[in-house]
Amino acid sequence: MVLPAKAFNLPFMPSKWSQIGWAVREFKKYMLDQLADERMLVAEGKPGSGTLMSNLVRAAEERPETTKSASSPNNGDAQRLKTLSVDEILGNIFVFNFAGHDTTAISLAYSMLLLVAHPEVQDWISEEINFYIPDTKSESWTYEAHFPRLKRTLAVLLETLRLYNPLPGVPKYTGLHPRVLKINNQVINIPSNTLVVPNLMALHTHPRYWGSDSLTWRPSRWISPTSNVTVAEQDVAALLSNERLFIPKKGTFIAWSEGARNCPGKKFAQVEFVATMVALFRDFKVQPVTKEGETIDKARRRVLEVVKDSNVELLLQMRDPDSVAVAWSRR
C-alpha cells in the first residue's frame, strides 16, 4: 500500500475510499489474530494449522542457526540467519492474497459463462456434487472427505485454465548459467540471465497433446475411467467410483507453472473454486437471459462469443462481459 490505511478516511477523500481503508484495517486485524493463534500453537508445542500463516510463523519463531560463509575472508566468521519480522509476515500474506485474487476471480468468471453456454456440463458436475454431498449443510463439508472426490468439478477449472489462463505466459529465467535444450534432434543454447516466457496457449492447445478438438472446451477430457469395463449410466455410484482425474504428460499443462517454483497458491485456488461450484450447482442451474426474439440456443452461442472475444490487459479479460445477463433457478 502506498498510502496508510488511515489516509483513506481523510475528509477530502472520495467516500468510497473509506471502504478501502476499512478493508485494509480489517484484513490486518484478521491476520494479526491468525498470527497470535499460530504463535500460541508454537509455544504449546502443537502442530500448526498447515496454512501459509503457519509456515511463516514457524519460520519466524525458529532460532537462527549459525552458519559459516565460504565466501567470507575468514572462514571462521559466523553469520546469523535473520528470521521474519511481523511486518514481513503480514507483507507476504498480503502479496499472496493480492496475487491470487485476480487470477482466481478471472478463472471463476470464465468458468461461469462457459457453464452457462453448456448446460450439459452443469448437469454433469451436479450429478457428482449431489452424489458425494447429499447434506445441504455446508458446515458438514470437509476438505478430506469431499475435495478429492469432486474430480468432475475440478475438471471444469482445469479445462478453463487450459484455454483461458489469466496469464499469457509464465516467465522463467535461465539463472547464472546457460541452459541447453534438446528438442527432437535439435540443440538450442540459451544464454545465462535470459528471460524465457513459454506460450501457454500454444502449449495447452497443441493437437499432439490435446487431440483434434484441442480448441474445444470439454471438461470431460480430464476424466479417465480406471478400466474398460462398461458401467451402466444409471449406476451413478459405479460410474463415479470408476473415474480418475487425467494426468497430462509432464510439461504439457503448466497453468500454475511447474517445478520447484510453481504457484504456491495452486491448491488454495483449486479448493476455493471447487467449493464455489458446490455451493452454486448443487441445487441450482443457470442459463442466459434471452434478448427479444432470441432463442435459448442462440443466447448460449452469444455467450460463447463473448467468452472468446478476450484480450490481455495485464491479465486475460473479456471485452464485454456485461453484455451477458444470467438467471439462476432451482433444479
C-alpha positions as CSV (number, residue, x, y, z in Angstrom):
1,M,0.0,0.0,0.0
2,V,1.4,3.4,-1.0
3,L,-0.9,5.2,1.4
4,P,-1.5,4.3,5.1
5,A,-5.0,2.9,5.9
6,K,-5.9,6.0,7.9
7,A,-5.3,8.2,4.8
8,F,-8.4,6.7,3.1
9,N,-10.6,8.2,5.8
10,L,-9.5,11.8,5.4
11,P,-12.4,14.2,4.8
12,F,-11.3,15.2,1.3
13,M,-11.0,11.7,0.1
14,P,-13.9,10.2,-2.0
15,S,-16.5,8.4,0.2
16,K,-15.9,5.0,-1.4
17,W,-12.2,5.2,-0.4
18,S,-13.3,4.8,3.2
19,Q,-14.3,1.2,2.3
20,I,-10.8,0.5,1.1
21,G,-9.4,1.8,4.4
22,W,-11.9,-0.3,6.3
23,A,-10.9,-3.4,4.3
24,V,-7.2,-2.8,4.9
25,R,-7.7,-2.4,8.7
26,E,-9.9,-5.5,8.9
27,F,-7.5,-7.5,6.9
28,K,-4.6,-6.6,9.1
29,K,-6.7,-7.3,12.2
30,Y,-7.7,-10.7,10.9
31,M,-4.1,-11.5,10.0
32,L,-2.8,-10.4,13.4
33,D,-5.4,-12.7,15.1
34,Q,-4.2,-15.6,13.0
35,L,-0.6,-14.7,13.8
36,A,-1.4,-14.8,17.6
37,D,-3.2,-18.1,17.3
38,E,-0.3,-19.7,15.4
39,R,2.3,-18.4,17.9
40,M,0.3,-19.9,20.7
41,L,0.3,-23.3,19.0
42,V,4.1,-23.0,18.5
43,A,4.6,-22.0,22.2
44,E,2.5,-25.1,23.3
45,G,4.4,-27.4,21.0
46,K,1.4,-28.2,18.9
47,P,1.3,-28.7,15.2
48,G,0.2,-25.6,13.3
49,S,-2.9,-25.2,11.0
50,G,-0.8,-26.1,7.9
51,T,-1.7,-22.8,6.3
52,L,0.7,-20.2,4.8
53,M,0.5,-18.2,8.0
54,S,1.5,-21.3,10.0
55,N,4.6,-21.8,7.8
56,L,5.6,-18.2,8.0
57,V,5.2,-18.0,11.8
58,R,7.3,-21.2,12.3
59,A,10.0,-19.7,10.1
60,A,9.9,-16.5,12.2
61,E,9.9,-18.4,15.5
62,E,12.8,-20.8,14.7
63,R,16.0,-19.9,16.4
64,P,18.5,-18.6,13.8
65,E,21.2,-21.2,13.1
66,T,24.9,-20.3,12.9
67,T,26.4,-20.9,9.5
68,K,29.8,-20.4,8.0
69,S,30.2,-18.4,4.9
70,A,32.5,-20.0,2.3
71,S,33.0,-16.6,0.7
72,S,34.0,-14.9,3.9
73,P,37.6,-13.7,4.2
74,N,37.8,-15.6,7.5
75,N,36.0,-18.9,7.1
76,G,35.5,-19.0,10.9
77,D,33.3,-15.9,10.9
78,A,29.7,-16.8,11.7
79,Q,26.7,-15.3,10.1
80,R,23.4,-15.4,11.8
81,L,20.3,-16.0,9.6
82,K,17.6,-13.4,10.0
83,T,14.1,-14.5,10.8
84,L,10.9,-12.9,9.6
85,S,9.5,-9.9,11.4
86,V,5.8,-9.3,11.9
87,D,5.7,-6.8,9.1
88,E,7.4,-9.2,6.8
89,I,4.9,-11.9,7.7
90,L,2.0,-9.6,7.0
91,G,3.6,-8.3,3.8
92,N,4.0,-11.9,2.5
93,I,0.4,-12.7,3.4
94,F,-0.9,-9.6,1.6
95,V,1.1,-10.4,-1.5
96,F,-0.2,-14.0,-1.6
97,N,-3.8,-12.8,-1.2
98,F,-3.5,-10.0,-3.7
99,A,-1.7,-12.1,-6.3
100,G,-4.2,-14.9,-6.2
101,H,-7.3,-12.7,-6.1
102,D,-7.5,-11.5,-9.7
103,T,-6.4,-14.8,-11.3
104,T,-8.9,-16.8,-9.3
105,A,-11.7,-14.3,-10.0
106,I,-11.0,-14.4,-13.7
107,S,-11.0,-18.2,-13.7
108,L,-14.4,-18.2,-12.0
109,A,-15.8,-15.6,-14.4
110,Y,-14.8,-17.6,-17.5
111,S,-15.9,-20.9,-16.0
112,M,-19.3,-19.5,-15.1
113,L,-20.1,-18.2,-18.6
114,L,-18.8,-21.4,-20.2
115,L,-21.1,-23.4,-17.9
116,V,-23.9,-21.0,-18.9
117,A,-23.2,-21.9,-22.5
118,H,-23.0,-25.7,-21.7
119,P,-26.0,-26.8,-19.6
120,E,-24.9,-30.5,-20.1
121,V,-21.7,-29.8,-18.2
122,Q,-23.8,-28.2,-15.4
123,D,-25.8,-31.4,-15.2
124,W,-22.6,-33.5,-15.3
125,I,-21.0,-31.8,-12.3
126,S,-24.3,-31.5,-10.4
127,E,-24.6,-35.3,-10.6
128,E,-21.2,-35.7,-8.9
129,I,-21.8,-33.0,-6.3
130,N,-25.2,-34.4,-5.3
131,F,-23.9,-37.9,-5.0
132,Y,-20.9,-37.1,-2.8
133,I,-22.5,-34.2,-0.9
134,P,-26.2,-35.1,-0.1
135,D,-26.1,-33.0,3.0
136,T,-27.1,-29.4,2.3
137,K,-25.4,-28.0,5.4
138,S,-22.1,-26.5,4.4
139,E,-20.8,-26.9,8.0
140,S,-20.6,-30.7,7.3
141,W,-18.4,-30.3,4.2
142,T,-14.8,-31.1,4.7
143,Y,-11.7,-31.0,2.6
144,E,-10.6,-34.5,3.4
145,A,-14.0,-36.1,2.8
146,H,-15.1,-34.2,-0.3
147,F,-12.5,-32.4,-2.3
148,P,-10.6,-35.5,-3.5
149,R,-13.8,-37.0,-4.8
150,L,-15.1,-34.0,-6.8
151,K,-13.0,-34.7,-9.9
152,R,-15.5,-33.6,-12.4
153,T,-15.9,-30.2,-10.6
154,L,-12.1,-29.7,-10.6
155,A,-12.0,-30.7,-14.3
156,V,-14.1,-27.6,-15.1
157,L,-11.3,-25.4,-13.6
158,L,-8.5,-27.3,-15.4
159,E,-10.2,-27.2,-18.8
160,T,-11.0,-23.4,-18.3
161,L,-7.3,-22.7,-17.4
162,R,-6.2,-24.8,-20.4
163,L,-8.0,-22.5,-22.8
164,Y,-8.4,-19.3,-20.9
165,N,-5.5,-19.0,-18.5
166,P,-5.4,-15.5,-16.9
167,L,-1.6,-15.3,-17.6
168,P,-0.5,-15.3,-21.2
169,G,2.8,-16.8,-20.2
170,V,4.9,-18.0,-17.2
171,P,8.2,-16.0,-17.1
172,K,11.3,-18.1,-16.3
173,Y,15.0,-17.2,-16.1
174,T,18.0,-19.3,-17.0
175,G,19.9,-18.0,-14.0
176,L,23.6,-17.6,-13.7
177,H,24.4,-20.4,-16.2
178,P,23.4,-21.0,-19.8
179,R,20.9,-23.8,-20.5
180,V,20.9,-26.4,-23.2
181,L,17.6,-27.7,-24.6
182,K,17.4,-30.8,-26.7
183,I,14.2,-30.8,-28.8
184,N,13.9,-33.8,-31.1
185,N,17.3,-33.7,-32.9
186,Q,17.8,-30.0,-32.4
187,V,20.1,-28.5,-29.7
188,I,19.2,-25.0,-28.5
189,N,21.6,-23.0,-26.4
190,I,20.0,-20.3,-24.1
191,P,22.5,-17.8,-22.6
192,S,22.6,-17.1,-18.9
193,N,20.3,-14.4,-17.3
194,T,17.8,-14.8,-20.1
195,L,14.1,-14.3,-19.7
196,V,12.1,-17.1,-21.3
197,V,8.3,-17.0,-21.5
198,P,6.6,-20.2,-22.7
199,N,3.5,-19.6,-24.8
200,L,0.8,-21.2,-22.7
201,M,-2.0,-21.0,-25.3
202,A,0.2,-22.8,-27.9
203,L,1.2,-25.4,-25.4
204,H,-2.3,-26.0,-24.0
205,T,-3.9,-26.3,-27.4
206,H,-1.3,-28.4,-29.3
207,P,-3.2,-31.3,-31.0
208,R,-0.3,-33.6,-30.3
209,Y,-1.2,-33.5,-26.6
210,W,-4.8,-32.5,-26.6
211,G,-6.3,-34.1,-29.7
212,S,-8.0,-32.8,-32.7
213,D,-10.6,-30.9,-30.6
214,S,-7.9,-29.1,-28.6
215,L,-9.7,-25.7,-29.1
216,T,-13.0,-27.0,-27.7
217,W,-13.9,-26.5,-24.1
218,R,-14.6,-30.1,-23.0
219,P,-14.0,-30.7,-19.2
220,S,-14.7,-34.4,-19.7
221,R,-11.3,-34.8,-21.3
222,W,-9.9,-34.6,-17.8
223,I,-11.8,-37.7,-16.6
224,S,-10.5,-41.1,-17.4
225,P,-12.2,-44.4,-16.4
226,T,-10.0,-46.8,-14.4
227,S,-10.9,-49.7,-16.6
228,N,-12.5,-50.6,-20.0
229,V,-15.5,-52.1,-18.2
230,T,-18.7,-50.6,-19.4
231,V,-20.8,-49.2,-16.5
232,A,-24.5,-48.6,-16.9
233,E,-25.2,-44.9,-16.9
234,Q,-28.0,-45.3,-14.3
235,D,-25.5,-46.7,-11.9
236,V,-24.1,-43.4,-10.7
237,A,-22.1,-44.9,-7.8
238,A,-20.2,-47.3,-10.0
239,L,-19.8,-44.7,-12.7
240,L,-18.2,-42.1,-10.4
241,S,-16.1,-44.6,-8.5
242,N,-14.7,-45.7,-11.8
243,E,-13.5,-42.2,-12.8
244,R,-10.0,-40.8,-12.3
245,L,-8.5,-37.4,-13.0
246,F,-6.4,-37.4,-16.1
247,I,-2.7,-36.5,-15.5
248,P,-1.3,-34.7,-18.6
249,K,2.2,-35.5,-19.9
250,K,4.8,-33.6,-17.9
251,G,5.3,-30.1,-19.3
252,T,2.1,-30.1,-21.4
253,F,-0.1,-28.3,-18.8
254,I,1.6,-25.6,-16.8
255,A,-1.3,-23.4,-15.7
256,W,0.3,-22.9,-12.3
257,S,3.8,-23.1,-13.8
258,E,5.8,-26.3,-12.9
259,G,8.8,-27.5,-10.9
260,A,10.1,-26.3,-7.6
261,R,8.9,-22.7,-8.2
262,N,5.3,-23.4,-9.3
263,C,2.5,-21.3,-7.9
264,P,2.2,-21.7,-4.1
265,G,-1.5,-20.9,-4.3
266,K,-2.3,-23.8,-6.6
267,K,-4.1,-25.9,-4.1
268,F,-5.9,-23.0,-2.5
269,A,-7.2,-21.9,-5.9
270,Q,-8.4,-25.4,-6.6
271,V,-10.2,-25.8,-3.3
272,E,-11.7,-22.3,-3.5
273,F,-13.0,-23.0,-7.0
274,V,-14.5,-26.4,-6.2
275,A,-16.2,-25.1,-3.0
276,T,-17.8,-22.3,-5.1
277,M,-19.0,-24.7,-7.7
278,V,-20.5,-27.0,-5.0
279,A,-22.4,-24.1,-3.4
280,L,-23.8,-22.9,-6.7
281,F,-24.5,-26.0,-8.7
282,R,-25.6,-28.5,-6.0
283,D,-29.2,-27.1,-6.0
284,F,-29.2,-24.5,-8.8
285,K,-28.7,-24.2,-12.5
286,V,-28.1,-21.1,-14.6
287,Q,-29.0,-20.0,-18.1
288,P,-28.6,-16.8,-20.2
289,V,-31.3,-14.2,-20.3
290,T,-32.5,-14.1,-23.9
291,K,-32.9,-10.9,-25.8
292,E,-36.1,-10.1,-27.7
293,G,-36.7,-12.7,-30.4
294,E,-33.7,-14.7,-29.3
295,T,-33.9,-18.5,-28.7
296,I,-32.1,-20.0,-25.7
297,D,-29.7,-21.9,-28.0
298,K,-28.8,-18.7,-29.8
299,A,-28.3,-16.9,-26.5
300,R,-25.9,-19.7,-25.4
301,R,-23.9,-19.2,-28.7
302,R,-23.8,-15.5,-27.9
303,V,-22.3,-16.2,-24.5
304,L,-19.6,-18.3,-26.1
305,E,-18.8,-15.5,-28.5
306,V,-18.4,-13.1,-25.5
307,V,-16.0,-15.5,-23.8
308,K,-13.9,-15.9,-27.0
309,D,-13.8,-12.1,-27.5
310,S,-11.0,-11.7,-25.0
311,N,-7.7,-9.7,-24.8
312,V,-4.8,-9.4,-22.4
313,E,-4.7,-6.2,-20.3
314,L,-2.0,-7.3,-17.8
315,L,-4.3,-10.4,-17.4
316,L,-6.8,-12.1,-19.7
317,Q,-10.1,-10.3,-19.8
318,M,-13.4,-10.5,-21.8
319,R,-14.0,-7.3,-23.7
320,D,-17.7,-7.1,-23.0
321,P,-18.9,-9.4,-20.2
322,D,-21.6,-7.0,-19.1
323,S,-23.5,-7.8,-22.3
324,V,-24.4,-11.2,-20.8
325,A,-27.2,-11.5,-18.2
326,V,-27.9,-14.8,-16.5
327,A,-30.8,-16.2,-14.5
328,W,-30.5,-18.8,-11.7
329,S,-33.2,-21.3,-10.8
330,R,-33.5,-24.3,-8.6
331,R,-33.1,-27.7,-10.1
